[in-house]
Amino acid sequence: SHLFRLLRPELVKTNPVPLCSDAFSNWPIENIDDFNNDAIDATNRLELEIIPHFSQYLEQSFWQESGATEESSLLNGQPFRVLKTEAHRRGINLRCLGSIRNLVTSNLEVNCLVMTEIVARTC
């Protein structure tokens, strides 16, 4: 089915061009190639821009070893909730946690947090 990799509404709303919900369907639609290409571009933007920026954000803004920032005080013992909320706010589905974890290389604490969320979601 073409519905297994839907984009989050937050990502669709911030996309530079409107996306067609019928992209990649088998329905006979005029300009379907253009719609498919727009969806591919949105997915590439997610994978090549948004997820890497979010990974950097996690490493730099949260869980800093010295000097708590105002943002890091958001954790207050709820790192998993913040991870989910912030990812969704940026239009990132949690099925992308593996990609995020691969990009988090300089902060073992964040890497472990992401891996814990991945394991918890597979059980």
Residue, then its C-alpha position, 0 to 999 in steps of 0.5 A: s500500500h502507498l499509505f504506509r509512509l505518510l508525512r506528518p501534518e507539521l511537515v506538510k504545512t511547512n512544505p514550500v509547495p502544496l502536496c497532493s494526498d493522491a501522490f503514489s496512488n494507482w489512480p489515473i490522475e493528471n500530472i501524477d508525476d509532478f505530484n509524486n516528485d513533490a512528495i519525493d522532494a518533501t521526503n528528501r527535505l525531511e531526510l537531508e535537512i530536517i532530521p540532521h538539524f534536529s539531531q544537531y539540536l538534540e546534541q547541542s541544545f539539550w543534555q548539555e553537560s555544563g550550564a543548563t539552558e532554558e530549553s534543557s530545563l524543559l526536560n524536568g525528568q521527561p526526556f522521552r516526552v520532549l523527544k517525541t514532542e519536539a520531533h513531531r513539532r518539526g514534522i518528524n515521524l518517530r519511525c525516523l528515530g534510527s536516522i536520528r540516532n545514526l546522526v547523534t555521534s558526539n553525545l552518548e547520553v542523547n544517543c542512549l535516549v534515542m536508542t531507548e525510545i526505539v527499543a521501547r517502541t518495538c516491544 
